[in-house]
Amino acid sequence: MKSPIQLLKDLTFRKKILMCSLLVSIIPVTILGAFCYQQTKDLLVAQEEANLQTSLQQAAASLDNQIQIYNNLSDYLAFDTDLNDAANRVYSNYMELYDVYTETISPLFLSMKNLHDGVERITLYSGTNMEKHGDMVIPLAEARSELWYDVSIHSSTINWFSPTKGTICSVRRMPDPYYRGNSIENLLYIGIQSEKLFSPLQELSKNACGIYLVDSAGQTIYAQDFSGLDTANIPPVEIILGTPSSSVHWNRMEYSVISSKIPSCNWNVYLYKPIHLITDAATPIVLTVLLIILICLVLVVLIGWLLSYAVVNRIEKLRKAMQKVEAGNLEVTITSESHDEVGDLIRSFQRMLHEINALINEVYTGKLAQKEAEMRALQAQINPHFLYNCLSLINWRAIRANAPDISEMAQLLSTFYRTTLNKGKKVTTVADELKNTRSYIDTQRIMHSNQFHAIYDIEESLYSDWMLNLLLQPLVENAIIHGVDQRPEGGGTVRITATQKKDTIVFTVEDNGVGIDPQILPNLLTQDSDGYGIKNVHERVQLYYGKEYGLQLESKQNVGTRVTLTIPACPKECHN
C-alpha cells in the first residue's frame, strides 16, 4: 500500500494545482474564522461572567443585609433587660412562670415575629427551672442533641446553621449584662424561613445558573439548580470548591464559576453556568464562516481549473512527446509560442532532440562498430582454453624433466586463472575466491623463495556463501608488494581471516610490513594512488552491495597494515 506522501507525488499536476489552491484559500479562511469565533466566544464568556459577578454581588449584598437584620434582632432580644431578667431567674412557683410567659416573653417574641415576617419561631432554651411553654421556651436539656448546641454553648457570637434541608437558624448564647457571676446558660434560637432568606439567590437561577451556598466548614446550606440541565450534569459542590480556577469540567461539560462572600456569617456563595449556554450566541459567526469557506471553495476550484487548463495542457503535450521519444521515435516535433517556464522547457526539449539525433548520426553507428571490433580482438587475445592448454603442456614437460618447481608454478597459475576468469561470471563462492587467493599467494611464495608466510583463519561455514569475484586477491597483492616486500630484514607474514558477524561476512588481510604513510592513508579509498589497487575494490563493493559495505584501512608505520572487507552474507547464489 502506498504511503500518503507517495500518493501525493503520484497525483497529476492538474490535481496538485487544485489541491494547492484549495489549501492556500481554506487554511487562512479557517484560521481567521476560528480566531474570530474564539475571540467572540472569549468576549461573550467574559461579558457574561462580568454580568453574573455583578448580579451575584448584588444578591450577596442583599442576603448579607437580611442576615444583618436578623443578627440585629438577635442582639436586640439578647440584650433586652426584661428578657435577661426572666432568663436568669430561678422560679419558686408556677405563678411566677406564668407571669413571665404572659407579660414578658410571649408579647416580646410575638411582636418580633410580626415585625419580621421571615421569622418562623423564636425560642429561649432556658438553663433555669423554666417549664416548656410552646415553642417560645424550651428547657436547655432538650437542645443537647441538636447539631448546633456544642458550637453555640461555647461561643459568644451569633452562629448560623442549616440543621436540615430548608431550615435556617441563628443561635447564640444569652449574655449576662449585669455580670452577676451566675453559671446559668441560656441559648436564643431564631428560626428563619429559607425561601424568604434566600429569595435574592433564587432570582439568580432564572439566568440559567446553578447556585451553591456553603458555610465556613464547606457544608452546603442552600443549593439551587436550573431547569433544562440533566441532574447528572450538575457538578457536585466538592468539584466547585476543589477547583481554584474560574472554570470547572464535569461530565464532559465546562462550567464558568464565580463566587462571592457573605461577611455577616462567613458564608460563600458560588454561581455556575455551562459555557455552551454562554457561547450559543457565537453560532451565527460559525455559520457565516462556513458560508464564506464554501464560497471560497467554489471560487478556488473555478480559478484552479482555469489555471490548470492554461498550464497543464502544454505540460501534457510535452509529456506525450517524451513518451514517443521513450518509445524510440526521435522525429517528434513540439513548439510553444509562450515565453514562460513551460515554454522554455518545451524549446529546450526540442533542441535536445536535435542534438540527440546529431550525436546518434555522428557517433553511434561508427563508434559502436569500432567498440565491437575492439571487444572481439580482446576476446581473441585472451582465450582461456588456449591459456589452460599451454599451462598444462608446461606442467607435463616439467614433470618429464623432473622439475617440480616449474610444475607447481604451472599448476598454481592454471588454478589462479581458472578461478579469476570464472567462466565469465562476476560472482563466485567464498571457497573458490579463497582458492584463487591461495594460488596467488603460493605463486608469490615460490617467486620469493618462500621468504614470507601465509596464515589462513577461515570459518568453514562460509565456504558455500557467494561473493563478488576478485575481491581478496588485490588486497593480498597489495599486502605483499607494499608490505612484506618492503621489509628491510626480509620475510614477513600475511594473515587472511574470514568470520560471519550477524548478516555480514568480514574478511581481513593483515601484514607485518612497513605500513602506509599517514599522509597517504586517508586518501587511499577516495583518490587514485599509484601502486595501490584497493580503491577499485572499495568502489566495486559499494557499487554492487551498497554504501554501507566496503573497505576499512588501519596501518602503523614499521608495524603493519590491516585491511577489513565487509560484504553481506549470501548463503545461496543470490547475486544477479
N, C-alpha and C positions, 0 to 999 in steps of 0.2 A: 504494500500500500504506500502510495506516495505521501511524502510529508507536506504540510501546508506550504512551506517555502517552495518546494518543487512544483506544487500545483499552481502557485502564484507565478513562478517562472514560465510555466507551460501555457499560460493564458495568452491569447492573441494580443497584438499591440492595440487593437481597437478596444478590447475589453479592459486593458490596462489603463488606457486613456479615460474611459468612462469611470472606472473604479477610482482613479486618482482624482478626477473631477468631483466625484461624489464625496470622497473623503475630505478634500480641500474645502468643500462647502458645508458638509454636515458637521465636521468637528468644531469649527468656530461658532456656528449657529447653536449647536448643542451646548457648548461650553458657556456661551453668552446666556442662553435660556436657563441653564442650570444655575448660573451665577445670579441672574435676576430672580429666579424662583427662591434660591436660598436667601438672598438679601431681603426679599419681600417676606419670606417666612420668618426670618430673624426679627424683622421690623414689627411684624404682627405680634409675635410672641412677646417682644419687649414692650410694645404698647399695651397689650392685654395684661401683662404682668404688672405694669405700672398702674393701670386702672384697677386691677384686683387689689394691689397693695393699698391704694387709696381707699377703696371700699372697705378692705379689711381693717385698716387703721381706724376708720370712722366707726365701724361696728364694734371694734375692740374698745374704743373710747366710750361708746355708748354703754357697752356692757360694764366697763370699769366704773362709769358713773352710777349705774344701777347698784353695783356691788358696794360702792362707797355709800350710797343711800342706806342700804341695809346695814352696813358697818356703823353708820351714824345712829341708826335705830338701835343697834345692839349697844352702842355706847350710852345712848340716852337711857335705856332701860337698866343697864348695869350700874349706872351711877345715880339712878333715881333714889332719893332718900327714903321714901316710904317703902319701895320695893326692897331696898337693902335692909331696912329695919325688919321687915316682915321675913326676909330670907334668913336672917341671922338670929332670930328669936327662938327660944325654946318654950313651947306652949304647954300650959298646965292643964288645960281642958279644951274640949271641942268648941265651946262657945267662942273662945279667943280665935281659934282657927277659922270659924265661920265668919267672924267679923273681918278678919284679914282677907278671906276669899272674896267676900261680897263688897267690901268697901275699898280694898286696895288692889288686889291682883286682877280680879275679873274686869273691873272698869278700865284699868290701865292696859291690859292686854287686848281687850276688845276695841278700845279706841285706837290702838296702834294698828290692829288688823284692818280697821275701817279706813284708816289713813293710807295704808299701803295695801293695795288690792292684790299684790303679788304674794303676800304672806299667807301661807296655809295655816300655820299654827305657831304659837309662842309658848314655850314650856320652860318652867323653872324646875330643874332637877335638884331637889332640896336635900341637904345633908343633915337637917334637923329632924324633929319628930312630926313634921307636916304629913298629913294624910293625902292620899291621891285625890285630886279634885279635877275630874275630866282629863283633858289633855293640857291643862294650864299648869298644874302642879303634880309632879310625879316624884316619888322617893328616889334618891340618887342611886340606891342599890339596884334598881331596875335598869339602870343605864350601864352597869358594868360590863355587860355583854356586847354593847354596841362597839362598832369599829372605831368610832371617833372618841371613845372615852379616854383611853390611855394618853393620847396626844393632848386632848383638851384639858384634862385634870392637872397636867403638869406644865401648862402653858399659860402665860399671862396675856397672850394676843388672841385676836379673833381668828379662828380656823374654819376653813370651808371644806366641806366634804360632799361626796356623792355616794352615800352608802348603798343605794340601789339604783337601778336604771330609772331615770325620770325623777329622782329625788335629790334635791339640793338643800343643804342646810349650813348655817353658821353656828358654831358652838364656841363658847368662851367660858372661862371660869369667872364667877362673880367676885368682884374686888371687895375689899374691906376698907371703905373710905375713911373710917374713923380709927383705924389701926387699933382695934380692940384686943388684938392678940389672941383671939379665939382660933380654934382649929376647925371651924365649920367650913365645909367645902360645898359649894353650890355651882351648878352649871346652868347657863342660859342658852337655850336651844331655840333657834328661829328657822322654821321650815318654809321654803320658798317654792312657788310654782315654777318648774323648769321652763315651761313654754313661755311664760312672761319674761323670765330672766334672760333666756336665750333668744328672744324674738329678734334682736339685731342680727344674730348669726343666721337665723332662718331666712332672712331676706337675701343673704349671700348665695344660698343654694339655688336661688332662682336663676343665677347666671351660669348654670351647668357646672357648679363647683361642688366638691365634697369638703366636709369640714371635720376636723378633729380638735377637740378642746381637752387638754391634758393638764394635770396638776404638776407640782414640782417633783413628785415621785415618778412621773411618767404614766400615771394611771389615767385612763380615758374617762372624762367627766361627761362629755357630750360628743356625739357623732351624728353626722347628717350626710347621707349620700344624695345623689341627684337622679332623677328619672332618666331612663334611656341607657343606663350603664349596667351591664351584667354584674351581678354580685361577685362573680369570680374574678372580675377585672378590677375590683376596688382594692387598692393597695392597703395592706394592714398598717396599723399605726406604728408597729415596730419598724417597718420599712421606711415610713416617713421620718421617724425620729432618728433612725440609724444612718440617714444619708445627709452628709453635710452640705451637699450642693443644692442648687435651686431646682433640680430635676431628679426624678427617680424613674426607674424602669421596673415594671411589674407585669408579668403575664404577657410579654411581648408588646407592651404599650408604654409610652413615655408620658410622664406627667410633669407639669410645671407646679412647683411648690413654693408658697410664700408663707411667712409666719409673722405673728405679732404677739406682744406680751400684754398681759393684764396685770398691772403693777399692784393693784389693791389686794390681790390674793395670790400673786406669784404663779398665775396660770399662763399657759401658752396656747394660742390658737393657730392651727395650721389649715391653710386653704390649698387644695389641689385640684387641678383641672387637666384633662387629657390634651396633649399637644395637638392632636389631629383635629379637635374641635376648634382650636385657635387658627390652625393653618388651612382650614377648609376654604377660607376666603381667597387663598392663593390659587385655587383650582382654575379660575379663568386665565391666569397667567400661563399655566401649563398648557391649556388648550390653545392659547394663542401661539405659544412657542411651537407646538406640534403642527399647527396650520402653516406657520412660516417655514418650518423644516420641509413640509410636504410641497409647498410652492417652490422652494429652492431645489428640491429633488427633481421636480418636473423641468425646471429651467436648466439645471445642470445636465440632465440626460439629453435634452434637446441640443444644448451647446456642445456637449461632448460628442454627440453623434455627428454634428456638422464639422467639428474639428477633426474627428477621426476620418470622416469622408474625404476631407481635404488633404490629410497627411497619409493615412494608411493606404489609400488606393494606390499611390505611387510606390509605397513600400511593397505592396502586394505584387505590382508589376515587376519590381526588381527581384523579389523572391522567386517568382515564376521563371524569370530569366536565369537566375542562378541554378534552379532545378534543371533547366535544359542543359546548362553548361556541365552540371554534375553528371548528367546522362551521357555526355560526350559530344554534344552539339556546341561547337565553338563559333558558329556563324550567327549567333544571336545578336540582334540589334535593338537597343533601347535608348531612347532620347528623353530629355527633360529641358523645358524652357525656363523653369524656375531657378533662382539663384540662392535658395536656402540650403540648409544642410543636406536635405534629401536630394535636391537637385545636384549638388556637388558629389554626393555619393554615387548617383547614377552615372554621371560623367566619368568619375574615377573608375567605376566598374567597366565601362565601355572601353576606356583607354587600356585597362588591364587586359581585356580580351584581345585587343590588337597586339599588345606586347607578347602575350602568350602565344598567339598564332605565329608571330615573327620568330620567337625563340624556338618553337617546335620546328618550323621550317629550316631554321639555321642550325640547330644543334641536334635535335632528336634523331633524325634519320642518319646523319653521318656519325655522330658520337656513339650511338647505340651499336652500330655495326663495328666500330673500332673497339668498343668495350667487349663485345662478344668475341672478337678475334683475339684480344689480349687474354681473355679467360681461357679460351681453347689452347693458346700457346702455353699458359701457365700450367694447365692441367696436363698437357703433354710433357712438360718438364718434370713434373712430379708424378710419376707413375708408381703407385705403391707396389704393384706386383713386380715391376722391374727392380725396384729398390730391394724388396724382400728376396728375390731370386739372387741378386748379386751378393747380398749378405750371407745367404745360405751357401752359395758357392765358396765364398771366402772361409766360412766355417768348416766346410768339409775338407778343403785343401789344407787348412791349418791343422785339422785333426790328422790328416795323412802325413803332414810334415812334422808331426809331433810338436806343435806349437800351441800349447793350451792357452797361453795369454791371448794370442790372436783369436783363437776360437771363442774364448769367453767374451772378448770385446765384440766380436761379430754377433754373438747371441744377445748380448746386452743391447746393442744398437738395434737389432731386429725387434726385440721386445719393446724398446723405447719408442720406435717409430710406429709400431703396430698400435700401441695404446695412445700415442699422440695423435695419429691420424684418425683413429677410432671410426673407421669406415665413413668418415664424413659427418658423424653425429657430433653435436655440441655438448652433449651430456654423457656421463659415464658413471659407473659405480665407484664408491669410495675405494673398494678393493682394487679396481683397475687403475684409479688415479694414484694410489699408493704403489702399485706395481710399476707404473710408469716412472714415478719419482725414485723408487728404489733402483730401477735400471739406470737412471741417470746418475744417481749417487755412486753406484758400483762402477760405472764407466769412468766417472771423475776420480774415484779412488785408484783405479788402475793407472790412469793418466798421471796421478800424483804419487804413484808408488806406495799407495796405502799410508800416506803420511797423516791423514785425518780419519776420525772415527764417525760413524753414524749410529745413533741410538733411536729406536722406534718404541713409542709407548701409545699403542692404539687400542681402543676398546673394540673387541671383536664384534660386538652387536652392531657396529656401524658399517661393517664391510658391505652389507647389502643395500645401504642407502645410496641415493643418487645425488650427483652434484655436477656442476658445470665443469667441462673438461679443461685441463691445463691450468689449474689454479696453484697447485703446490710446487710444480717444477720451477717456475720463475722465482719463487721465494727461496727455494733451496739453492738455485743457481746464484742468486744474489748473496746468500749466506756464505757460499764457497768462495766466489770471486772477490767480493768486497769485505769478507770477514776473515775466515781462517787462512786464505791465501796471503793476506797482508801481515800475518803474524811474523815478527822478526825471528822468533825462535822456531817457526815452522809448526807443523802438526795442527791440532785443534779438534774440536768436536761439534757436530751438528746433531741436534736433537729435534725429532719430529713427534708431536703428540696429537691425539685426537680424542676428544671427550664430548659427551652429549650433556647439555645443560638445558633442561626443560624442553622447549621445542626447537632448539638450535644445536648445530654441531660447531665446536670450537677447535680449530687447528692452530697449533703454534709451531713455529720454526725458530729455533734458538741456536746461536753460535757463540763461541767464546773468542771471537776475533777482535779486531782493533776498534770496533764500534763505528759510529757515524758522527761526523762533525755536528755539534749542536746547532750551528748556523744553517746547516743543510736540512737537518731532521724535520723541522716544522713544515717544510715546503715539498717534501717528497711525495705526498699524496695529492697535491694540488698543482704542482708545476712540473714540467718536463725537466729531468735531470739526466745528464749523460752518465751512463753506466748503471742506472737504477731502473729496472723494469716493473717495479711494484705499483706505480701509478696506473699502468694499464690493467693490472689485475684488480686493483681497487675500483676502477671505473667499470670494468666488466661485471663485477659482482653487484654494484649498486644499480647498474642499468638493468641487470637481469632479475635480481631479487628485491631491490628497493633500497632506499636511502638509509634504513636502519641497520643494514648489513655492510660488511666491508672489512678493511684492514685497520689495525692499530699498531703503532710503532713505539718501541721502547729501546733505548740504546744508551750505553755509557762508554765513553772512550777508554780503550785498553781493557775493557771488561767483557763487552759483547753486545749483541743485539737480539731482541725478541720481536717477532712479527706474529700478530694474532689475527687469524682469519675466522670470521663468524658468518655462517650461512644457515638457512633454515633446514631443519631435519626433514628428509623426504624418504620414507621407507619404501616407496614404490616409484616407478618411473612416471612422476607427475609433471616433469618438465615438458614444455612444448618446444 
